[in-house]
Amino acid sequence: MKSIDKFLDNNPYPGRGIIVGKTNDGKKAVIAYFIMGRSENSRNRIFTKTDDGIRTQAYDESKLTDPSLIIYSSVRTIGDVHIVTNGDQTDTVYEYLERGDTFENALRSREFEPDKPNYTPRISGIVTICDDDLSYTLSILKSSNGNPKSCERLFYEYSAPLNGQGKFIHTYKCDGDPLPSFKGEPKTIAINDDIDSFTSLIWNSLNKDNKVSLFVQYIAIDGSGEDCRIVNKNQ
């Protein structure tokens, strides 16, 4: 188990990333989501709060050229389930859960993004809090080694996760042209009890030129409340 900075410090472009896990004291579920950008359109974004989570928004509306893959709800909550994704599949998952269907079936109806030649993976996660504990599932939908004719849908399920431990998945292995998709299982990282120090650790580890926004949320498992932080490079 490594600190998140060990995975981010020397990677200029992991793309978008999701972290889910549990604090070291075992009292809180943790969700974190960051976005990065190389183009002016991608960098022209901020996170804003909504009634049930957060969404991306253009920082300068006059510079927004194509909202199709960059403006979406990133985090939504339905009951005791918290959804986090890197695209409009957030709404797909929400709609499936609302009608009693599953996270997995929702994502079986989707595939990677149509942004040739990168075919950016769709990464998603849900955290379910019940019976004084939590469980979570992560997923990645990606092309088969860059071939858009084949979609790989991978799911990683974690029940009764260990205290002080989280899982980290991101869209790209590293920078490149085209961008190489993430490979392997989600990475295991250490999570501490303090939201501010964890937020700072992630933000300060992201490449200063490419980072755009970060959201971190700590949710009390006993239902006593939650706390969140939003960091936007564009202020």
Backbone as CSV, one residue per row, in Angstrom:
resi,resn,N_x,N_y,N_z,CA_x,CA_y,CA_z,C_x,C_y,C_z
1,MET,0.851,-1.194,0.000,0.000,0.000,0.000,0.882,1.237,0.000
2,LYS,0.616,2.147,-0.950,1.439,3.337,-1.102,0.594,4.591,-0.921
3,SER,1.268,5.686,-0.649,0.619,6.985,-0.618,0.285,7.394,-2.048
4,ILE,-0.811,8.123,-2.228,-1.267,8.493,-3.569,-0.212,9.274,-4.343
5,ASP,0.603,10.056,-3.647,1.613,10.852,-4.347,2.646,9.979,-5.052
6,LYS,2.844,8.754,-4.582,3.799,7.852,-5.229,3.335,7.456,-6.628
7,PHE,2.029,7.504,-6.863,1.490,7.170,-8.180,1.350,8.402,-9.086
8,LEU,1.275,9.581,-8.479,0.976,10.789,-9.256,2.176,11.685,-9.535
9,ASP,3.154,11.698,-8.635,4.251,12.666,-8.734,4.975,12.637,-10.076
10,ASN,5.215,11.452,-10.606,6.006,11.322,-11.831,5.170,10.976,-13.055
11,ASN,3.854,11.201,-12.952,2.958,10.923,-14.074,2.307,12.232,-14.501
12,PRO,2.758,12.836,-15.603,2.229,14.136,-15.999,0.777,14.108,-16.448
13,TYR,0.274,12.924,-16.848,-1.097,12.906,-17.352,-1.804,11.572,-17.123
14,PRO,-2.251,11.310,-15.875,-3.108,10.143,-15.638,-4.538,10.378,-16.088
15,GLY,-4.868,11.610,-16.498,-6.200,11.928,-17.019,-7.184,12.254,-15.918
16,ARG,-8.263,11.481,-15.846,-9.232,11.621,-14.771,-9.086,10.437,-13.830
17,GLY,-9.269,10.679,-12.529,-9.030,9.612,-11.554,-10.091,9.539,-10.479
18,ILE,-10.372,8.315,-10.036,-11.342,8.054,-8.963,-10.643,7.299,-7.846
19,ILE,-10.887,7.740,-6.611,-10.417,7.040,-5.417,-11.631,6.760,-4.537
20,VAL,-11.764,5.536,-4.059,-12.798,5.197,-3.081,-12.152,4.363,-1.985
21,GLY,-12.654,4.498,-0.763,-12.079,3.732,0.320,-12.652,4.111,1.666
22,LYS,-11.875,3.844,2.729,-12.332,4.055,4.102,-11.199,4.667,4.921
23,THR,-11.563,5.576,5.814,-10.561,6.216,6.659,-9.905,5.209,7.597
24,ASN,-8.765,5.610,8.144,-7.989,4.727,9.002,-8.728,4.352,10.284
25,ASP,-9.596,5.268,10.753,-10.358,4.958,11.964,-11.612,4.134,11.683
26,GLY,-11.871,3.861,10.414,-13.001,3.023,10.028,-14.351,3.683,10.130
27,LYS,-14.379,4.996,10.341,-15.640,5.679,10.588,-16.235,6.369,9.361
28,LYS,-15.446,6.528,8.295,-15.929,7.298,7.158,-15.582,6.638,5.830
29,ALA,-16.536,6.736,4.901,-16.269,6.365,3.517,-15.613,7.561,2.827
30,VAL,-14.757,7.281,1.865,-14.024,8.340,1.170,-14.226,8.203,-0.335
31,ILE,-14.530,9.335,-0.959,-14.626,9.414,-2.418,-13.791,10.600,-2.875
32,ALA,-12.982,10.403,-3.884,-12.235,11.511,-4.481,-12.279,11.367,-5.992
33,TYR,-12.351,12.504,-6.667,-12.383,12.510,-8.129,-11.633,13.735,-8.630
34,PHE,-10.699,13.530,-9.561,-9.980,14.666,-10.145,-10.057,14.620,-11.666
35,ILE,-9.950,15.805,-12.262,-9.903,15.912,-13.714,-8.656,16.700,-14.109
36,MET,-8.156,16.370,-15.297,-7.003,17.064,-15.861,-7.341,17.433,-17.301
37,GLY,-6.503,18.237,-17.925,-6.762,18.635,-19.306,-5.507,19.078,-20.021
38,ARG,-5.458,18.794,-21.329,-4.337,19.263,-22.148,-4.768,20.370,-23.101
39,SER,-6.044,20.340,-23.525,-6.545,21.356,-24.445,-7.162,22.517,-23.678
40,GLU,-7.325,23.644,-24.344,-7.956,24.806,-23.711,-9.383,24.481,-23.296
41,ASN,-10.096,23.703,-24.125,-11.480,23.349,-23.822,-11.564,22.499,-22.551
42,SER,-10.646,21.542,-22.397,-10.653,20.680,-21.219,-10.233,21.421,-19.959
43,ARG,-9.316,22.361,-20.115,-8.826,23.101,-18.956,-9.796,24.193,-18.508
44,ASN,-10.730,24.531,-19.350,-11.681,25.602,-19.047,-12.872,25.059,-18.254
45,ARG,-12.573,24.448,-17.074,-13.640,23.840,-16.286,-13.433,24.061,-14.795
46,ILE,-14.534,23.940,-14.073,-14.514,23.936,-12.619,-15.536,22.903,-12.139
47,PHE,-15.409,22.489,-10.873,-16.437,21.696,-10.214,-17.374,22.635,-9.465
48,THR,-18.669,22.351,-9.553,-19.651,23.103,-8.778,-20.574,22.120,-8.064
49,LYS,-21.114,22.538,-6.922,-22.017,21.694,-6.155,-23.398,21.660,-6.785
50,THR,-24.074,20.521,-6.628,-25.468,20.371,-7.031,-26.248,19.862,-5.816
51,ASP,-27.544,19.650,-5.998,-28.365,19.181,-4.884,-27.949,17.804,-4.384
52,ASP,-27.417,16.958,-5.292,-27.071,15.596,-4.883,-25.635,15.212,-5.211
53,GLY,-24.762,16.213,-5.407,-23.367,15.895,-5.694,-22.618,17.065,-6.281
54,ILE,-21.899,16.815,-7.378,-21.188,17.877,-8.091,-21.300,17.634,-9.586
55,ARG,-20.979,18.663,-10.368,-20.892,18.542,-11.812,-19.791,19.457,-12.328
56,THR,-19.367,19.207,-13.553,-18.409,20.095,-14.185,-19.159,21.255,-14.834
57,GLN,-18.455,22.358,-14.949,-19.050,23.558,-15.537,-17.938,24.339,-16.223
58,ALA,-18.257,25.014,-17.315,-17.265,25.851,-17.977,-16.902,27.029,-17.081
59,TYR,-15.622,27.299,-16.946,-15.179,28.447,-16.162,-15.469,29.740,-16.922
60,ASP,-15.168,29.734,-18.213,-15.453,30.865,-19.084,-16.341,30.359,-20.216
61,GLU,-17.638,30.648,-20.150,-18.592,30.136,-21.135,-18.235,30.565,-22.558
62,SER,-17.620,31.703,-22.712,-17.288,32.212,-24.052,-16.200,31.375,-24.724
63,LYS,-15.443,30.591,-23.942,-14.367,29.778,-24.500,-14.754,28.315,-24.661
64,LEU,-15.981,27.983,-24.281,-16.440,26.595,-24.392,-16.752,26.277,-25.847
65,THR,-16.049,25.271,-26.402,-16.240,24.937,-27.816,-17.034,23.658,-28.027
66,ASP,-16.837,22.651,-27.167,-17.549,21.386,-27.319,-17.816,20.810,-25.929
67,PRO,-19.061,20.899,-25.451,-19.375,20.422,-24.095,-19.641,18.927,-24.001
68,SER,-19.683,18.218,-25.120,-20.248,16.867,-25.158,-19.578,15.881,-24.213
69,LEU,-18.261,15.936,-24.052,-17.568,14.957,-23.220,-16.931,15.570,-21.982
70,ILE,-17.126,16.861,-21.764,-16.457,17.502,-20.629,-17.421,18.106,-19.606
71,ILE,-18.699,18.267,-19.966,-19.680,18.822,-19.029,-20.645,17.701,-18.638
72,TYR,-20.672,17.357,-17.353,-21.484,16.229,-16.898,-21.565,16.249,-15.373
73,SER,-22.512,15.498,-14.837,-22.568,15.270,-13.398,-21.499,14.249,-13.035
74,SER,-20.627,14.613,-12.096,-19.520,13.736,-11.718,-19.871,12.852,-10.538
75,VAL,-20.630,13.389,-9.592,-21.005,12.672,-8.374,-22.490,12.880,-8.121
76,ARG,-23.211,11.778,-7.867,-24.618,11.849,-7.494,-24.898,10.838,-6.383
77,THR,-25.922,11.116,-5.580,-26.286,10.236,-4.475,-27.735,9.820,-4.611
78,ILE,-27.990,8.532,-4.405,-29.358,8.027,-4.379,-29.480,7.103,-3.171
79,GLY,-30.204,7.550,-2.167,-30.301,6.785,-0.930,-28.955,6.669,-0.246
80,ASP,-28.543,5.425,0.038,-27.248,5.170,0.670,-26.155,4.852,-0.340
81,VAL,-26.416,5.119,-1.599,-25.456,4.818,-2.661,-24.903,6.117,-3.243
82,HIS,-23.585,6.193,-3.328,-22.898,7.361,-3.864,-22.216,6.958,-5.173
83,ILE,-22.522,7.680,-6.232,-22.021,7.375,-7.573,-20.962,8.394,-7.952
84,VAL,-19.868,7.937,-8.538,-18.837,8.833,-9.046,-18.324,8.280,-10.373
85,THR,-18.306,9.125,-11.403,-17.811,8.685,-12.707,-17.145,9.851,-13.436
86,ASN,-16.533,9.530,-14.561,-15.852,10.552,-15.353,-16.650,10.983,-16.577
87,GLY,-17.985,10.776,-16.562,-18.760,11.171,-17.726,-20.254,11.109,-17.474
88,ASP,-21.019,11.218,-18.556,-22.474,11.232,-18.384,-23.054,9.863,-18.034
89,GLN,-22.189,8.852,-17.884,-22.681,7.570,-17.379,-23.097,7.672,-15.914
90,THR,-22.725,8.768,-15.236,-23.245,9.009,-13.885,-24.765,8.969,-13.907
91,ASP,-25.351,9.657,-14.872,-26.811,9.708,-14.971,-27.389,8.355,-15.367
92,THR,-26.668,7.616,-16.209,-27.125,6.272,-16.583,-27.198,5.375,-15.360
93,VAL,-26.150,5.391,-14.548,-26.138,4.576,-13.328,-27.263,5.005,-12.399
94,TYR,-27.439,6.300,-12.225,-28.494,6.818,-11.347,-29.868,6.319,-11.801
95,GLU,-30.126,6.415,-13.100,-31.438,6.012,-13.636,-31.677,4.516,-13.448
96,TYR,-30.648,3.696,-13.655,-30.792,2.253,-13.452,-31.060,1.930,-11.992
97,LEU,-30.317,2.538,-11.081,-30.517,2.284,-9.652,-31.892,2.754,-9.200
98,GLU,-32.347,3.866,-9.757,-33.640,4.421,-9.380,-34.779,3.465,-9.693
99,ARG,-34.627,2.687,-10.759,-35.681,1.737,-11.113,-35.407,0.328,-10.612
100,GLY,-34.427,0.192,-9.700,-34.166,-1.087,-9.070,-33.207,-1.989,-9.804
101,ASP,-32.526,-1.469,-10.801,-31.557,-2.253,-11.565,-30.169,-2.075,-10.946
102,THR,-29.135,-2.561,-11.622,-27.809,-2.604,-11.020,-26.802,-1.680,-11.699
103,PHE,-25.758,-1.380,-10.952,-24.601,-0.633,-11.450,-24.011,-1.326,-12.673
104,GLU,-23.840,-2.633,-12.572,-23.220,-3.390,-13.662,-24.064,-3.340,-14.928
105,ASN,-25.381,-3.518,-14.802,-26.239,-3.484,-15.988,-26.251,-2.098,-16.620
106,ALA,-26.184,-1.078,-15.787,-26.129,0.286,-16.331,-24.913,0.452,-17.227
107,LEU,-23.773,-0.026,-16.774,-22.540,0.168,-17.534,-22.421,-0.811,-18.701
108,ARG,-23.186,-1.885,-18.667,-23.212,-2.772,-19.834,-23.935,-2.116,-21.012
109,SER,-24.659,-1.051,-20.723,-25.339,-0.320,-21.790,-24.467,0.795,-22.375
110,ARG,-23.258,0.971,-21.832,-22.363,2.038,-22.268,-21.035,1.444,-22.735
111,GLU,-20.220,2.296,-23.353,-18.865,1.900,-23.704,-17.948,3.109,-23.558
112,PHE,-16.701,2.962,-23.995,-15.713,4.032,-23.908,-16.157,5.270,-24.683
113,GLU,-15.489,6.384,-24.453,-15.865,7.626,-25.121,-15.464,7.592,-26.600
114,PRO,-16.240,8.242,-27.464,-15.969,8.200,-28.905,-14.976,9.264,-29.364
115,ASP,-13.917,9.471,-28.595,-12.951,10.527,-28.915,-11.725,9.947,-29.637
116,LYS,-11.926,9.490,-30.848,-10.843,8.934,-31.659,-9.659,9.893,-31.674
117,PRO,-8.402,9.463,-31.567,-7.927,8.073,-31.479,-7.721,7.582,-30.046
118,ASN,-8.081,8.409,-29.030,-7.804,8.018,-27.642,-8.797,6.988,-27.108
119,TYR,-10.065,7.124,-27.549,-11.128,6.262,-27.017,-11.019,6.185,-25.485
120,THR,-11.137,7.359,-24.885,-10.954,7.486,-23.441,-11.838,6.503,-22.673
121,PRO,-11.259,5.751,-21.739,-12.073,4.834,-20.922,-13.094,5.592,-20.076
122,ARG,-14.220,4.954,-19.835,-15.176,5.455,-18.848,-14.875,4.730,-17.537
123,ILE,-14.517,5.504,-16.520,-14.273,4.929,-15.206,-15.420,5.320,-14.286
124,SER,-15.850,4.400,-13.437,-17.023,4.621,-12.592,-16.856,3.903,-11.272
125,GLY,-17.556,4.408,-10.260,-17.548,3.748,-8.968,-18.836,4.003,-8.214
126,ILE,-19.210,3.067,-7.358,-20.307,3.301,-6.414,-19.846,2.878,-5.028
127,VAL,-20.277,3.642,-4.039,-20.019,3.321,-2.639,-21.373,3.141,-1.964
128,THR,-21.592,1.984,-1.359,-22.846,1.685,-0.680,-22.591,1.587,0.821
129,ILE,-23.330,2.364,1.589,-23.188,2.360,3.044,-24.409,1.688,3.664
130,CYS,-24.186,0.621,4.423,-25.287,-0.071,5.099,-24.726,-0.970,6.190
131,ASP,-25.547,-1.269,7.201,-25.172,-2.171,8.294,-23.857,-1.750,8.955
132,ASP,-23.697,-0.436,9.157,-22.522,0.114,9.835,-21.212,-0.197,9.135
133,ASP,-21.268,-0.377,7.829,-20.048,-0.600,7.049,-20.306,-0.124,5.626
134,LEU,-19.356,-0.352,4.771,-19.515,0.049,3.380,-18.934,-1.008,2.460
135,SER,-19.384,-0.959,1.229,-18.795,-1.751,0.157,-18.705,-0.845,-1.052
136,TYR,-17.849,-1.204,-1.987,-17.774,-0.383,-3.195,-17.353,-1.218,-4.395
137,THR,-17.685,-0.698,-5.551,-17.348,-1.335,-6.818,-16.774,-0.294,-7.756
138,LEU,-15.729,-0.648,-8.452,-15.144,0.200,-9.489,-15.275,-0.492,-10.838
139,SER,-15.295,0.314,-11.888,-15.423,-0.238,-13.239,-14.634,0.600,-14.227
140,ILE,-14.172,-0.041,-15.275,-13.571,0.671,-16.408,-14.090,0.040,-17.696
141,LEU,-14.532,0.887,-18.605,-14.959,0.473,-19.936,-13.939,1.027,-20.915
142,LYS,-13.229,0.160,-21.621,-12.163,0.646,-22.490,-12.103,-0.167,-23.776
143,SER,-11.490,0.437,-24.785,-11.312,-0.271,-26.047,-10.260,-1.353,-25.870
144,SER,-10.298,-2.336,-26.711,-9.337,-3.427,-26.651,-8.050,-3.007,-27.350
145,ASN,-7.086,-2.547,-26.551,-5.797,-2.082,-27.091,-5.974,-1.047,-28.195
146,GLY,-6.945,-0.143,-27.986,-7.146,0.942,-28.945,-8.024,0.596,-30.127
147,ASN,-8.552,-0.622,-30.169,-9.428,-1.034,-31.266,-10.875,-0.741,-30.877
148,PRO,-11.538,0.213,-31.557,-12.896,0.601,-31.166,-13.964,-0.441,-31.476
149,LYS,-13.602,-1.500,-32.177,-14.580,-2.537,-32.496,-14.853,-3.442,-31.298
150,SER,-14.017,-3.355,-30.256,-14.163,-4.233,-29.101,-14.120,-3.412,-27.820
151,CYS,-15.124,-3.598,-26.949,-15.188,-2.899,-25.667,-14.968,-3.890,-24.527
152,GLU,-14.012,-3.597,-23.670,-13.753,-4.401,-22.491,-14.440,-3.738,-21.294
153,ARG,-15.316,-4.477,-20.623,-16.018,-3.959,-19.444,-15.543,-4.740,-18.219
154,LEU,-14.798,-4.061,-17.364,-14.177,-4.698,-16.211,-14.773,-4.129,-14.924
155,PHE,-15.060,-5.016,-13.963,-15.651,-4.622,-12.688,-14.805,-5.178,-11.542
156,TYR,-14.642,-4.353,-10.515,-13.848,-4.735,-9.347,-14.692,-4.455,-8.104
157,GLU,-15.057,-5.518,-7.385,-15.974,-5.407,-6.259,-15.227,-5.621,-4.948
158,TYR,-15.473,-4.727,-3.974,-14.790,-4.787,-2.689,-15.829,-4.733,-1.571
159,SER,-15.941,-5.818,-0.812,-16.859,-5.852,0.320,-16.060,-5.782,1.610
160,ALA,-16.624,-5.124,2.636,-15.953,-4.945,3.929,-14.497,-4.512,3.740
161,PRO,-14.253,-3.399,3.046,-12.877,-2.952,2.791,-12.141,-2.631,4.083
162,LEU,-10.822,-2.758,4.029,-9.999,-2.545,5.211,-9.886,-1.067,5.558
163,ASN,-9.757,-0.787,6.846,-9.569,0.581,7.304,-8.264,1.162,6.757
164,GLY,-8.308,2.449,6.436,-7.112,3.137,5.987,-6.659,2.772,4.595
165,GLN,-7.544,2.141,3.826,-7.170,1.656,2.498,-8.180,2.108,1.451
166,GLY,-7.684,2.445,0.289,-8.548,2.814,-0.817,-8.057,2.212,-2.113
167,LYS,-8.885,2.327,-3.142,-8.532,1.868,-4.480,-8.572,3.050,-5.442
168,PHE,-7.626,3.081,-6.351,-7.420,4.214,-7.263,-7.393,3.702,-8.692
169,ILE,-8.260,4.292,-9.533,-8.285,3.952,-10.956,-8.303,5.242,-11.747
170,HIS,-7.634,5.253,-12.908,-7.601,6.475,-13.724,-7.708,6.118,-15.200
171,THR,-7.920,7.112,-16.024,-8.232,6.835,-17.427,-7.023,6.457,-18.271
172,TYR,-5.895,7.132,-18.051,-4.727,6.908,-18.902,-3.544,6.379,-18.105
173,LYS,-2.798,5.498,-18.722,-1.583,4.992,-18.096,-0.594,6.127,-17.881
174,CYS,-0.483,7.011,-18.894,0.448,8.132,-18.842,0.145,9.036,-20.037
175,ASP,0.945,10.041,-20.236,0.789,10.919,-21.389,1.189,10.171,-22.661
176,GLY,0.729,10.660,-23.807,1.073,10.019,-25.069,0.171,10.493,-26.183
177,ASP,0.424,10.042,-27.394,-0.378,10.409,-28.547,-0.420,9.232,-29.515
178,PRO,-1.518,8.438,-29.497,-2.695,8.619,-28.658,-2.410,8.259,-27.201
179,LEU,-3.328,8.641,-26.334,-3.168,8.390,-24.909,-3.407,6.910,-24.600
180,PRO,-2.472,6.241,-23.931,-2.652,4.819,-23.618,-3.607,4.630,-22.441
181,SER,-4.555,3.720,-22.573,-5.544,3.476,-21.520,-4.914,2.836,-20.290
182,PHE,-5.552,3.067,-19.146,-5.167,2.437,-17.882,-5.177,0.920,-18.052
183,LYS,-4.205,0.250,-17.423,-4.137,-1.211,-17.475,-3.954,-1.774,-16.073
184,GLY,-4.454,-2.975,-15.865,-4.286,-3.650,-14.597,-5.415,-3.366,-13.629
185,GLU,-5.288,-3.880,-12.407,-6.295,-3.678,-11.377,-6.131,-2.288,-10.755
186,PRO,-7.205,-1.789,-10.127,-7.078,-0.526,-9.390,-5.950,-0.619,-8.362
187,LYS,-5.275,0.497,-8.161,-4.120,0.519,-7.267,-4.564,0.732,-5.822
188,THR,-3.859,0.101,-4.914,-4.159,0.226,-3.491,-3.384,1.398,-2.905
189,ILE,-4.108,2.302,-2.234,-3.456,3.482,-1.663,-3.855,3.642,-0.196
190,ALA,-3.053,4.399,0.527,-3.332,4.699,1.931,-4.265,5.897,2.024
191,ILE,-5.203,5.841,2.968,-6.136,6.937,3.223,-6.076,7.291,4.703
192,ASN,-5.924,8.586,4.985,-5.868,8.990,6.386,-7.208,9.563,6.844
193,ASP,-7.257,10.017,8.080,-8.517,10.453,8.677,-8.854,11.920,8.426
194,ASP,-7.895,12.698,7.955,-8.088,14.140,7.833,-8.351,14.534,6.383
195,ILE,-9.524,15.065,6.112,-9.907,15.396,4.743,-9.024,16.485,4.147
196,ASP,-8.621,17.448,4.954,-7.820,18.541,4.415,-6.426,18.092,3.999
197,SER,-5.791,17.261,4.813,-4.457,16.790,4.452,-4.513,15.846,3.251
198,PHE,-5.573,15.028,3.169,-5.707,14.120,2.030,-5.971,14.905,0.748
199,THR,-6.814,15.929,0.838,-7.086,16.782,-0.319,-5.811,17.463,-0.794
200,SER,-5.056,18.020,0.117,-3.811,18.695,-0.239,-2.808,17.739,-0.864
201,LEU,-2.737,16.520,-0.309,-1.798,15.536,-0.834,-2.104,15.207,-2.290
202,ILE,-3.380,14.981,-2.600,-3.746,14.667,-3.986,-3.472,15.859,-4.893
203,TRP,-3.969,17.022,-4.515,-3.856,18.210,-5.375,-2.402,18.570,-5.647
204,ASN,-1.574,18.524,-4.625,-0.171,18.907,-4.785,0.632,17.862,-5.553
205,SER,0.080,16.651,-5.681,0.774,15.594,-6.418,0.441,15.602,-7.908
206,LEU,-0.657,16.266,-8.278,-1.050,16.329,-9.691,-0.178,17.321,-10.451
207,ASN,0.102,17.018,-11.705,0.920,17.890,-12.543,0.359,19.307,-12.573
208,LYS,1.181,20.291,-12.269,0.709,21.671,-12.097,0.164,22.270,-13.382
209,ASP,0.634,21.816,-14.530,0.158,22.376,-15.803,-1.154,21.734,-16.250
210,ASN,-1.347,20.461,-15.934,-2.487,19.726,-16.471,-3.664,19.559,-15.501
211,LYS,-3.445,19.753,-14.204,-4.548,19.571,-13.264,-5.588,20.667,-13.435
212,VAL,-6.855,20.299,-13.209,-7.970,21.218,-13.414,-8.811,21.362,-12.152
213,SER,-9.355,20.240,-11.641,-10.230,20.293,-10.464,-10.141,19.006,-9.667
214,LEU,-10.468,19.126,-8.370,-10.460,17.984,-7.463,-11.646,18.081,-6.510
215,PHE,-12.300,16.937,-6.274,-13.377,16.823,-5.294,-13.031,15.709,-4.327
216,VAL,-13.164,15.977,-3.032,-12.937,14.962,-2.006,-14.105,14.996,-1.036
217,GLN,-14.626,13.820,-0.686,-15.775,13.723,0.207,-15.527,12.637,1.253
218,TYR,-15.778,12.980,2.518,-15.733,12.028,3.620,-17.158,11.884,4.157
219,ILE,-17.670,10.658,4.197,-19.064,10.393,4.574,-19.089,9.513,5.818
220,ALA,-19.698,10.000,6.880,-19.774,9.223,8.118,-20.623,7.976,7.915
221,ILE,-20.072,6.824,8.251,-20.774,5.560,8.052,-21.987,5.450,8.966
222,ASP,-21.950,6.109,10.132,-23.079,6.044,11.058,-24.194,7.021,10.711
223,GLY,-24.058,7.716,9.568,-25.099,8.621,9.103,-25.104,9.979,9.758
224,SER,-24.045,10.312,10.498,-24.020,11.573,11.237,-23.642,12.789,10.393
225,GLY,-23.283,12.567,9.131,-22.992,13.710,8.277,-21.880,13.428,7.283
226,GLU,-21.536,14.434,6.534,-20.474,14.308,5.548,-19.768,15.640,5.390
227,ASP,-18.586,15.580,4.818,-17.778,16.772,4.606,-17.156,16.663,3.225
228,CYS,-17.013,17.781,2.535,-16.416,17.722,1.196,-15.530,18.942,0.960
229,ARG,-14.635,18.776,-0.003,-13.755,19.845,-0.433,-13.743,19.881,-1.965
230,ILE,-13.747,21.075,-2.513,-13.603,21.285,-3.945,-12.429,22.216,-4.168
231,VAL,-11.500,21.797,-5.031,-10.358,22.633,-5.402,-10.406,22.836,-6.905
232,ASN,-10.469,24.082,-7.350,-10.472,24.410,-8.777,-9.251,25.256,-9.103
233,LYS,-8.512,24.847,-10.134,-7.365,25.661,-10.566,-7.844,27.019,-11.055
234,ASN,-8.982,27.020,-11.751,-9.609,28.272,-12.189,-10.452,28.805,-11.045
235,GLN,-10.065,29.908,-10.488,-10.800,30.489,-9.349,-11.397,31.840,-9.737
